[in-house]
Amino acid sequence: MLGFLVGAEIERARLENENEELSDRLETRIAVDRAKGILQRDLGIGEEEAYRMMQRESRQRRKSMREIAEAILLSEEFRKSRPAAEERPAKQPAV
């Protein structure tokens, strides 16, 4: 009976680990796909070229594809939020 319980616990731990790994891979793929779309739109390039560009940056900078994708996504968010900040009126000095 004890052996069965230990075996079941080992299998549960293995499945949890596999689930976490698959979840991480999915998040990476989503980020890479979104970043490819941004590069395609901004640079007027194809999907394959955008992917190769990200791969090249990943190798040259010794960063994962996910880190490269997240940097592109962060840059896009910053760019989108910047015009809103520029539209706000500047504070007038107190007289």
PALOMAR-531579 format. One record per residue (C-alpha): residue in one letter; x, y, z. Coordinates in steps of 0.2 Angstrom, whole numbers, plus 5000, padded with zeros to 4 digits. Example, Ala and Ser with C-alpha at 12.3 -4.5 7.8 and 13.67 -1.06 7.14 Angstrom:
! PALOMAR-531579
atom rest a; X 5062; Y 4978; Z 5039
atom rest s; X 5068; Y 4995; Z 5036
END
This chain:
! PALOMAR-531579
atom rest m; X 5000; Y 5000; Z 5000
atom rest l; X 5014; Y 5012; Z 5005
atom rest g; X 5023; Y 5009; Z 4988
atom rest f; X 5007; Y 5013; Z 4979
atom rest l; X 5005; Y 5029; Z 4988
atom rest v; X 5023; Y 5034; Z 4985
atom rest g; X 5022; Y 5030; Z 4967
atom rest a; X 5006; Y 5040; Z 4965
atom rest e; X 5014; Y 5055; Z 4973
atom rest i; X 5029; Y 5053; Z 4962
atom rest e; X 5018; Y 5053; Z 4946
atom rest r; X 5008; Y 5068; Z 4953
atom rest a; X 5024; Y 5078; Z 4955
atom rest r; X 5030; Y 5073; Z 4938
atom rest l; X 5013; Y 5079; Z 4930
atom rest e; X 5014; Y 5095; Z 4940
atom rest n; X 5032; Y 5098; Z 4933
atom rest e; X 5026; Y 5094; Z 4915
atom rest n; X 5011; Y 5105; Z 4917
atom rest e; X 5022; Y 5120; Z 4923
atom rest e; X 5034; Y 5117; Z 4908
atom rest l; X 5020; Y 5117; Z 4895
atom rest s; X 5013; Y 5132; Z 4903
atom rest d; X 5030; Y 5141; Z 4902
atom rest r; X 5032; Y 5136; Z 4883
atom rest l; X 5014; Y 5142; Z 4879
atom rest e; X 5018; Y 5159; Z 4887
atom rest t; X 5034; Y 5160; Z 4877
atom rest r; X 5026; Y 5156; Z 4861
atom rest i; X 5012; Y 5169; Z 4864
atom rest a; X 5025; Y 5182; Z 4868
atom rest v; X 5036; Y 5177; Z 4852
atom rest d; X 5020; Y 5178; Z 4841
atom rest r; X 5015; Y 5195; Z 4847
atom rest a; X 5033; Y 5202; Z 4845
atom rest k; X 5034; Y 5195; Z 4828
atom rest g; X 5018; Y 5204; Z 4824
atom rest i; X 5025; Y 5220; Z 4830
atom rest l; X 5041; Y 5218; Z 4820
atom rest q; X 5031; Y 5213; Z 4804
atom rest r; X 5020; Y 5229; Z 4806
atom rest d; X 5034; Y 5241; Z 4810
atom rest l; X 5047; Y 5235; Z 4798
atom rest g; X 5036; Y 5229; Z 4784
atom rest i; X 5044; Y 5211; Z 4784
atom rest g; X 5037; Y 5194; Z 4783
atom rest e; X 5034; Y 5182; Z 4798
atom rest e; X 5049; Y 5171; Z 4794
atom rest e; X 5060; Y 5186; Z 4793
atom rest a; X 5054; Y 5193; Z 4809
atom rest y; X 5057; Y 5176; Z 4818
atom rest r; X 5075; Y 5175; Z 4811
atom rest m; X 5078; Y 5193; Z 4816
atom rest m; X 5073; Y 5188; Z 4834
atom rest q; X 5083; Y 5172; Z 4834
atom rest r; X 5098; Y 5182; Z 4828
atom rest e; X 5096; Y 5195; Z 4842
atom rest s; X 5094; Y 5181; Z 4854
atom rest r; X 5110; Y 5173; Z 4849
atom rest q; X 5120; Y 5189; Z 4849
atom rest r; X 5114; Y 5195; Z 4865
atom rest r; X 5114; Y 5178; Z 4874
atom rest k; X 5096; Y 5180; Z 4879
atom rest s; X 5082; Y 5168; Z 4877
atom rest m; X 5069; Y 5171; Z 4863
atom rest r; X 5056; Y 5175; Z 4877
atom rest e; X 5067; Y 5189; Z 4884
atom rest i; X 5069; Y 5196; Z 4867
atom rest a; X 5050; Y 5195; Z 4864
atom rest e; X 5046; Y 5203; Z 4881
atom rest a; X 5058; Y 5218; Z 4877
atom rest i; X 5049; Y 5221; Z 4860
atom rest l; X 5032; Y 5220; Z 4869
atom rest l; X 5038; Y 5232; Z 4883
atom rest s; X 5045; Y 5244; Z 4870
atom rest e; X 5028; Y 5243; Z 4861
atom rest e; X 5019; Y 5247; Z 4877
atom rest f; X 5030; Y 5261; Z 4881
atom rest r; X 5028; Y 5269; Z 4864
atom rest k; X 5009; Y 5267; Z 4865
atom rest s; X 5009; Y 5276; Z 4882
atom rest r; X 5020; Y 5290; Z 4877
atom rest p; X 5008; Y 5300; Z 4866
atom rest a; X 4996; Y 5300; Z 4880
atom rest a; X 5009; Y 5307; Z 4892
atom rest e; X 5014; Y 5321; Z 4879
atom rest e; X 4996; Y 5326; Z 4877
atom rest r; X 4994; Y 5331; Z 4895
atom rest p; X 4996; Y 5350; Z 4898
atom rest a; X 5012; Y 5354; Z 4907
atom rest k; X 5010; Y 5361; Z 4924
atom rest q; X 5010; Y 5380; Z 4925
atom rest p; X 5022; Y 5387; Z 4938
atom rest a; X 5013; Y 5395; Z 4953
atom rest v; X 5013; Y 5414; Z 4953
END
